[in-house]
């Protein structure tokens, strides 16, 4: 990734989709599909690489 602060449109769509699926999952009408979809997106190699490169700009995980 050339510039972590200027992600591609594809990566922005994936990150936005994670946010929407998490919001839906925790809504009163949440569905297990949203959890599965968010997990799949979080395991996407491009998303994982971006999170790794963001480093200290993102919250530190409590565990791996």
C-alpha positions in Angstrom: 0.0 0.0 0.0 1.6 3.3 -1.1 -0.2 5.7 1.3 -2.0 4.3 4.3 -3.9 7.5 4.7 -5.2 7.4 1.1 -6.8 3.9 0.8 -8.2 2.7 -2.5 -11.9 3.0 -3.3 -12.1 -0.8 -2.9 -10.6 -0.7 0.5 -12.9 2.2 1.6 -15.9 0.1 0.5 -14.7 -2.8 2.6 -14.1 -0.6 5.7 -17.5 1.1 5.2 -19.2 -2.3 4.8 -17.6 -3.5 8.1 -19.1 -0.4 9.8 -22.6 -1.0 8.3 -22.6 -4.7 9.2 -21.5 -4.1 12.8 -24.1 -1.3 13.2 -26.8 -3.7 11.8 -25.7 -6.6 14.0 -26.1 -4.5 17.1 -29.4 -3.0 16.0 -32.7 -4.2 17.5 -33.2 -6.3 14.4 -29.6 -7.5 14.1 -29.0 -10.7 12.2 -26.2 -13.3 12.5 -25.5 -12.7 8.8 -24.1 -9.3 9.7 -21.6 -10.8 12.1 -20.4 -13.3 9.6 -20.1 -10.7 6.9 -18.1 -8.4 9.2 -15.8 -11.2 10.2 -15.1 -12.1 6.5 -14.3 -8.5 5.7 -12.0 -8.2 8.7 -10.1 -11.3 7.5 -9.7 -9.8 4.0 -5.9 -9.5 3.3 -6.2 -5.9 2.1 -8.1 -4.9 5.2 -5.7 -6.8 7.5 -2.7 -5.1 5.8 -4.3 -1.6 6.1 -5.0 -2.2 9.9 -1.4 -3.3 10.4 0.0 -0.3 8.6 -2.2 2.1 10.5 -0.3 1.1 13.7 -0.7 3.6 16.5 -3.4 5.5 14.7 -5.9 2.8 15.6 -6.8 1.4 19.1 -4.5 -1.3 20.3 -6.1 -4.8 20.5 -6.5 -6.1 24.0 -5.7 -9.6 22.7 -4.9 -11.5 19.5 
